[in-house]
Amino acid sequence: MDVDNQIAKLMVELSRSQDYEIGDGTTGVVVMAGALLEQAERLLERGIHPIRVAEGYELASRIAVDHLEHIAQKFDFGETNLEPLIQTCMTTLSSKIVNRCKRNLAEIAVKAVVA
């Protein structure tokens, strides 16, 4: 994709990175980044220095990660109890393509990872 705008180039690279690392969620990550940029623009227009805006986003990121770690549910699993992992895997397999065989694919994926 040939893009001249620097922000647009960053968005394209962000989407590519998301696709490469995760294989899904490219639209969501671009929408989220766009919303963050929109809010940053408002702060810049109010005279807040770009470094302060970046520091604020960094702090917000740390707070969000801490909160996620606090609310995360831990569960036990083992070779004889793979069901929690299979259920988690099934949650991530939500596309129309795999919906009919979600359980089978989840079991295959979990067994492959555990092996």
C-alpha positions in Angstrom: 0.0 0.0 0.0 1.4 3.4 -1.0 0.7 6.0 1.6 2.1 9.5 1.9 0.8 10.6 5.3 3.1 9.6 8.2 0.3 8.8 10.5 -1.4 6.7 7.8 1.9 4.9 7.3 2.0 4.1 11.1 -1.5 2.8 11.0 -0.7 0.5 8.0 2.4 -0.8 9.9 0.3 -1.3 13.0 -2.2 -3.3 11.1 0.5 -5.4 9.4 2.2 -6.0 12.8 -1.1 -7.1 14.4 -1.8 -9.4 11.4 1.7 -10.9 11.6 1.7 -11.4 15.4 -1.9 -12.4 16.0 -3.5 -13.1 12.6 -6.7 -11.2 13.5 -7.9 -8.0 15.0 -6.4 -5.6 12.5 -9.5 -3.4 12.3 -9.9 -3.2 16.0 -6.3 -2.2 16.6 -6.5 0.5 14.0 -9.8 1.8 15.4 -8.3 1.9 18.9 -5.1 3.6 17.7 -7.2 6.2 15.8 -9.2 6.9 18.9 -6.0 7.4 20.9 -4.6 9.7 18.3 -7.9 11.7 18.2 -7.7 12.2 22.0 -4.0 13.1 21.8 -4.8 15.7 19.2 -7.3 17.3 21.5 -4.7 17.4 24.3 -2.1 18.9 21.9 -4.7 21.6 20.9 -5.1 22.5 24.6 -1.3 23.2 24.7 -0.2 20.0 26.5 3.3 19.0 25.4 3.6 15.8 23.2 6.0 14.2 25.7 3.4 14.7 28.5 0.7 13.1 26.3 3.0 10.1 25.6 3.9 9.8 29.3 0.1 9.8 30.1 -0.5 7.0 27.6 2.4 5.0 29.1 1.0 5.5 32.6 -2.5 4.5 31.5 -1.1 1.4 29.8 0.7 0.3 33.0 -2.5 0.9 35.0 -4.6 -1.1 32.6 -2.1 -4.0 32.7 -2.1 -3.9 36.5 -5.9 -4.0 36.5 -6.0 -6.9 34.1 -3.6 -8.8 36.2 -5.7 -8.1 39.2 -9.0 -9.3 37.7 -7.5 -12.2 35.7 -8.9 -15.6 36.6 -6.3 -18.3 37.1 -7.2 -22.0 36.7 -5.4 -25.3 37.1 -4.9 -27.7 34.3 -2.8 -30.7 33.6 -2.5 -33.6 31.2 -5.6 -35.2 32.7 -7.5 -31.9 32.9 -7.2 -30.0 29.7 -10.8 -28.8 29.7 -10.0 -25.3 31.0 -7.5 -24.8 28.2 -9.9 -26.2 25.6 -12.7 -23.8 26.8 -10.3 -20.9 26.6 -9.2 -21.9 23.1 -12.8 -22.2 22.0 -13.4 -18.6 23.2 -10.7 -17.4 20.8 -12.0 -19.4 17.8 -15.0 -17.2 17.0 -14.8 -16.8 13.2 -17.5 -18.0 10.9 -15.1 -20.3 9.2 -14.3 -22.5 12.2 -17.5 -22.1 14.2 -18.8 -25.5 13.2 -15.7 -27.4 14.3 -14.6 -25.1 17.1 -14.3 -27.9 19.7 -12.2 -30.2 17.5 -9.8 -27.4 16.5 -9.5 -26.3 20.1 -8.6 -29.8 21.2 -6.0 -30.2 18.5 -4.5 -26.8 19.3 -4.3 -27.5 23.1 -2.9 -31.0 22.6 -0.2 -29.5 20.2 0.8 -26.8 22.7 0.9 -29.2 25.6 3.0 -31.7 23.6 
